[in-house]
Amino acid sequence: MALKISVVPAGLGWAVRSNGFDNEMIFAAGAKAEAAARDLARRYAQNGVSAEVSIFLRDGALAGHFAHPATSVREAVPA
């Protein structure tokens, strides 16, 4: 099972959220939030944890979904 990372609207900015980490990250620009989420997913994948990034628009519609399969033999999804 892959770690789920979401980019969602948060007030006037954007948040990167996941059950894989305790605190969400807030960005003023959606592009910055997406870049951070995709970088996190890439780093998880490099460390053996498959990750998926979902990007949502302000109206709640799914704008994009990116899969980052694990690239090492360790496949342990954080709780």
C-alpha positions in Angstrom: 0.0 0.0 0.0 1.3 3.4 -1.0 1.7 6.4 1.3 -0.9 9.0 0.3 0.1 12.7 0.0 -2.4 15.3 -0.9 -2.2 19.0 -2.0 -5.3 20.8 -1.0 -6.6 24.4 -0.7 -6.0 25.9 2.7 -7.4 29.4 3.2 -5.6 31.6 0.7 -2.8 29.1 0.3 -2.2 25.4 -0.2 -1.5 22.5 2.2 0.5 19.3 1.7 -1.0 16.6 4.0 -0.4 13.0 4.7 -1.0 10.4 7.4 2.7 9.7 7.0 3.8 12.9 8.8 2.4 14.8 11.8 2.2 18.4 10.5 0.9 19.7 7.2 3.0 22.1 5.2 1.5 25.4 4.1 2.5 27.2 0.9 1.3 30.5 -0.7 1.4 29.1 -4.2 -0.1 25.8 -5.5 3.0 25.1 -7.7 5.3 25.3 -4.6 3.0 22.9 -2.7 2.9 20.5 -5.6 6.7 20.6 -6.0 7.2 19.9 -2.3 4.7 17.0 -2.3 6.3 15.4 -5.4 9.7 15.8 -3.8 8.5 14.1 -0.6 7.0 11.3 -2.6 10.2 10.8 -4.6 12.3 10.7 -1.4 9.9 8.2 0.2 10.2 6.0 -3.0 14.0 6.2 -2.9 13.8 4.9 0.7 11.6 1.9 -0.2 8.1 3.4 0.4 5.7 3.7 -2.5 4.0 7.1 -2.5 1.1 8.7 -4.4 0.5 12.4 -4.8 -3.0 13.8 -5.4 -3.5 17.4 -6.4 -6.9 19.0 -5.8 -8.3 22.3 -7.2 -10.1 24.9 -5.0 -13.4 23.4 -6.1 -12.4 20.0 -4.8 -11.9 18.4 -8.3 -8.8 16.2 -8.8 -6.3 18.0 -10.9 -3.6 15.3 -11.0 -2.4 12.1 -9.5 1.2 10.9 -9.6 2.5 7.5 -8.5 6.1 7.1 -7.1 6.8 3.4 -6.8 9.4 2.2 -4.3 12.9 2.0 -5.8 14.5 -0.2 -3.1 13.7 -3.5 -1.6 12.3 -2.0 1.7 8.6 -1.7 1.3 7.3 -0.6 4.6 4.5 2.0 4.7 4.5 4.3 7.8 1.5 3.9 10.0 
